[in-house]
Amino acid sequence: EQLPFQQMGMNRAYYYLLAIAHFLFESYKRDVTYEVFPIKSYPNTFRRQLIDFAVKIVSHGGEIILKVTNEVKERLNIYRLWELCQRQQVIQV
């Protein structure tokens, strides 16, 4: 495996950011999408099914609306997913 940068400090920062991104991704899967999508899924599968889908962006009445097909809305349970995204997460210490 080859390091992305020549200087060690930059490589260290890069890998710290990778670790933080991985932690945020896993937290999002466990805290938000657990009802809609299996927790034990690969990042590619998660991205392809939950992030990469077509929307139509419409501006109407001063609001921006993302329109999705009924199949996507039902498969991903968009309304429940939106509710889960809006609630406050309790952090247990």
HELIX and SHEET records of a PDB file:
HELIX    1   1 MET A    8  ASP A   31  1                                  24    
HELIX    2   2 PRO A   43  PHE A   46  1                                   4    
HELIX    3   3 ARG A   47  ILE A   51  3                                   5    
HELIX    4   4 ASN A   70  LEU A   76  1                                   7    
HELIX    5   5 ILE A   78  GLN A   86  1                                   9    
SHEET    1   A 2 LYS A  56  HIS A  60  0                                        
SHEET    2   A 2 GLU A  63  LYS A  67 -1                                        
END                                                                             
